[in-house]
Amino acid sequence: MPIARLPNGKFLYFAHVPKCAGTAVERYMMDRFGALGMHDGAYAARSDGDAWSLSPPQHMPETVRRDLLPNTLFDAIFATVRHPLLRLRSAFLFQREVERSLPAALPFHRWIETLPRSLVLAPYALHRHLRPMVETVPPDAIVFRIEDGLDALVAWLDRQAGTEDGPREIGTANRLADRLPDALPEVPLSRKVMARVADIYADDYARFDYPIDPDDTTKDT
């Protein structure tokens, strides 16, 4: 839940949903507005014992955030979201191919079947990367879908700041293609898998108006 102070004195709260271009947006805001509050870019290095929380502060659950930092502290709240299936596939590939926390031969559809139990028993697993997006995005947040491009977010930040100074484009960060020496592995997305994810993350599909088939939204980029 990074907090930015704009040049005009406004405070913005960015509800960072994991695997939704959050790191790229944070870097953009730092380049444009300076240091962020409630942001720990080195959390992973401390998470084995020296961290003060169960997840990075930028992944703070909304139920915790609204008690500690009420909406009245902020001039505006925003979030970026992503098709739930593509978000989940990205998290799966990162854990299997980069972090190596999953067996190399584990198929996506079998991993999906472990999620309902994990969501109940281990809510902070993988630094909250598997939690539904609705658990992070406040009900009154301005929401930007990354499938629609992030130019609209840059324009919105211009209006909040009252200036167009600074970078004009939000770059990329933590792309799987940049972390792997070879091409991304194929992950079949069958109708059965689509339906299962849509059932597990039904609230995300409903709130952010995503179709079950991601190809009905846009091509995955």
C-alpha positions as CSV (number, residue, x, y, z in Angstrom):
1,M,0.0,0.0,0.0
2,P,2.5,2.6,-1.1
3,I,1.7,6.2,-0.2
4,A,3.0,9.1,-2.4
5,R,3.1,12.8,-1.6
6,L,2.6,14.9,-4.7
7,P,4.2,18.3,-5.4
8,N,0.9,20.0,-4.6
9,G,0.7,18.4,-1.2
10,K,-1.8,15.7,-2.0
11,F,-1.5,12.2,-0.6
12,L,-2.2,9.2,-2.9
13,Y,-2.7,5.7,-1.8
14,F,-1.8,2.9,-4.3
15,A,-3.5,-0.4,-3.4
16,H,-0.8,-2.7,-4.8
17,V,-2.2,-6.0,-6.0
18,P,0.6,-8.5,-6.6
19,K,1.2,-9.5,-10.2
20,C,-0.7,-6.4,-11.6
21,A,2.2,-4.2,-12.7
22,G,2.5,-2.9,-9.1
23,T,6.3,-2.7,-9.0
24,A,6.3,-0.9,-12.3
25,V,3.8,1.7,-11.0
26,E,5.8,2.1,-7.8
27,R,9.0,2.8,-9.7
28,Y,7.1,5.3,-11.9
29,M,5.8,7.1,-8.9
30,M,9.2,7.2,-7.2
31,D,10.8,8.6,-10.4
32,R,8.1,11.2,-10.6
33,F,7.2,12.1,-7.0
34,G,10.1,10.8,-4.8
35,A,10.2,8.3,-2.0
36,L,7.1,6.3,-1.1
37,G,5.7,5.6,2.3
38,M,4.6,2.1,3.4
39,H,6.9,0.6,0.7
40,D,9.7,-1.9,1.4
41,G,11.6,-2.9,-1.8
42,A,13.9,-5.1,0.2
43,Y,11.3,-7.0,2.1
44,A,12.2,-10.4,0.4
45,A,15.7,-10.2,1.8
46,R,14.4,-9.8,5.3
47,S,11.4,-12.1,5.2
48,D,13.2,-15.1,6.7
49,G,13.2,-13.6,10.2
50,D,13.9,-9.8,10.3
51,A,10.7,-8.6,8.7
52,W,8.2,-6.8,10.9
53,S,5.1,-8.2,9.1
54,L,3.9,-11.3,7.4
55,S,3.9,-9.7,4.0
56,P,5.5,-6.6,2.4
57,P,3.7,-3.4,3.5
58,Q,2.8,-2.7,-0.1
59,H,0.7,-5.9,0.0
60,M,-1.2,-4.9,3.1
61,P,-4.8,-6.4,3.2
62,E,-7.5,-3.9,2.9
63,T,-9.1,-5.0,6.2
64,V,-5.8,-4.0,8.0
65,R,-5.2,-0.9,6.0
66,R,-8.5,0.7,6.6
67,D,-8.1,0.3,10.4
68,L,-4.5,1.7,10.5
69,L,-4.7,4.3,7.8
70,P,-8.3,5.5,7.1
71,N,-9.5,6.9,3.8
72,T,-9.6,10.4,5.3
73,L,-5.8,10.6,5.3
74,F,-5.7,10.4,1.5
75,D,-6.8,12.7,-1.3
76,A,-7.3,9.8,-3.7
77,I,-6.9,6.0,-3.8
78,F,-6.2,3.9,-6.9
79,A,-5.3,0.4,-7.9
80,T,-4.3,-1.6,-11.0
81,V,-5.9,-5.0,-11.7
82,R,-5.5,-7.8,-14.1
83,H,-7.5,-10.7,-15.5
84,P,-7.5,-13.2,-12.6
85,L,-6.5,-16.2,-14.7
86,L,-3.5,-14.4,-16.3
87,R,-2.5,-13.0,-12.9
88,L,-2.6,-16.5,-11.4
89,R,-0.6,-18.0,-14.3
90,S,2.0,-15.3,-13.9
91,A,2.3,-16.1,-10.2
92,F,2.5,-19.8,-10.9
93,L,5.3,-19.5,-13.5
94,F,7.3,-17.1,-11.3
95,Q,7.2,-19.6,-8.4
96,R,7.9,-22.6,-10.5
97,E,10.5,-21.2,-13.0
98,V,12.2,-18.4,-11.0
99,E,11.8,-19.0,-7.3
100,R,11.8,-22.9,-7.8
101,S,9.3,-23.2,-4.9
102,L,7.2,-25.6,-6.9
103,P,8.1,-28.9,-8.5
104,A,9.5,-28.4,-12.1
105,A,7.0,-30.9,-13.5
106,L,3.9,-29.6,-11.7
107,P,1.2,-28.6,-14.2
108,F,-0.9,-25.5,-13.8
109,H,-4.2,-27.3,-13.5
110,R,-3.0,-29.5,-10.6
111,W,-1.6,-26.5,-8.8
112,I,-5.0,-24.7,-9.2
113,E,-6.6,-27.5,-7.2
114,T,-4.4,-26.7,-4.2
115,L,-5.5,-23.1,-4.0
116,P,-8.8,-23.4,-2.1
117,R,-7.0,-25.1,0.8
118,S,-4.1,-22.7,0.7
119,L,-6.3,-19.7,0.7
120,V,-8.0,-20.9,3.9
121,L,-5.0,-22.2,5.8
122,A,-2.2,-19.9,4.6
123,P,-3.6,-16.4,3.9
124,Y,-0.1,-14.9,3.8
125,A,1.5,-17.5,1.6
126,L,3.8,-16.2,-1.1
127,H,3.6,-12.7,0.4
128,R,-0.2,-12.6,-0.4
129,H,0.3,-13.2,-4.1
130,L,-2.6,-15.7,-4.2
131,R,-5.2,-13.6,-2.4
132,P,-8.2,-12.3,-4.4
133,M,-7.8,-8.8,-5.7
134,V,-10.9,-7.6,-3.9
135,E,-9.1,-8.2,-0.6
136,T,-6.6,-5.4,-1.5
137,V,-8.5,-2.9,-3.5
138,P,-10.7,-0.6,-1.4
139,P,-14.4,-0.3,-2.5
140,D,-14.0,3.3,-3.5
141,A,-10.7,3.1,-5.3
142,I,-10.2,4.3,-8.9
143,V,-9.3,1.1,-10.8
144,F,-7.2,0.7,-13.9
145,R,-7.1,-2.6,-15.8
146,I,-3.7,-3.3,-17.2
147,E,-5.2,-4.9,-20.3
148,D,-6.5,-1.4,-21.2
149,G,-3.0,0.0,-21.0
150,L,-1.6,2.4,-18.3
151,D,-1.6,5.6,-20.3
152,A,-4.9,6.5,-18.6
153,L,-3.2,6.1,-15.2
154,V,-0.4,8.5,-16.2
155,A,-3.1,11.0,-17.3
156,W,-5.0,10.5,-14.0
157,L,-1.8,11.1,-12.0
158,D,-1.2,14.3,-14.1
159,R,-4.6,15.6,-12.9
160,Q,-4.0,14.7,-9.3
161,A,-0.6,16.4,-9.3
162,G,-1.7,19.3,-11.4
163,T,1.3,19.0,-13.6
164,E,2.6,16.9,-16.5
165,D,6.2,17.0,-15.3
166,G,8.1,13.8,-15.1
167,P,8.1,10.5,-17.1
168,R,5.3,10.1,-19.6
169,E,5.2,6.3,-19.6
170,I,5.0,3.5,-17.0
171,G,7.7,1.0,-17.9
172,T,7.9,-2.7,-17.0
173,A,9.3,-4.5,-14.0
174,N,9.7,-8.2,-13.0
175,R,8.7,-9.5,-16.4
176,L,9.1,-13.3,-16.5
177,A,10.6,-13.0,-20.0
178,D,13.4,-11.0,-18.6
179,R,14.1,-13.5,-15.8
180,L,14.3,-16.7,-17.8
181,P,17.0,-17.6,-20.3
182,D,14.6,-19.4,-22.6
183,A,11.2,-18.8,-23.9
184,L,8.3,-18.9,-21.4
185,P,6.9,-22.4,-20.9
186,E,3.5,-23.1,-22.3
187,V,0.7,-23.2,-19.8
188,P,-2.5,-24.7,-21.3
189,L,-5.6,-22.7,-20.3
190,S,-8.4,-25.1,-20.9
191,R,-12.1,-24.3,-20.5
192,K,-12.1,-26.5,-17.4
193,V,-9.2,-24.5,-15.9
194,M,-10.9,-21.2,-16.8
195,A,-14.1,-22.3,-15.1
196,R,-12.3,-23.5,-12.0
197,V,-10.4,-20.2,-11.5
198,A,-13.5,-18.3,-12.2
199,D,-15.2,-20.2,-9.4
200,I,-12.3,-19.7,-6.9
201,Y,-12.0,-16.0,-7.7
202,A,-15.6,-15.3,-8.5
203,D,-15.6,-12.0,-6.5
204,D,-12.7,-10.6,-8.7
205,Y,-14.4,-11.5,-11.9
206,A,-17.6,-9.9,-10.8
207,R,-16.2,-6.7,-9.3
208,F,-13.7,-5.9,-12.1
209,D,-15.9,-7.1,-14.9
210,Y,-13.7,-9.8,-16.4
211,P,-15.0,-12.5,-18.8
212,I,-14.1,-16.1,-18.0
213,D,-11.9,-16.4,-21.2
214,P,-9.1,-13.9,-21.1
215,D,-9.0,-13.8,-24.9
216,D,-12.4,-12.1,-24.7
217,T,-10.7,-9.2,-22.9
218,T,-7.5,-8.7,-24.9
219,K,-4.3,-10.5,-25.9
220,D,-2.0,-11.2,-23.0
221,T,1.0,-8.9,-23.1
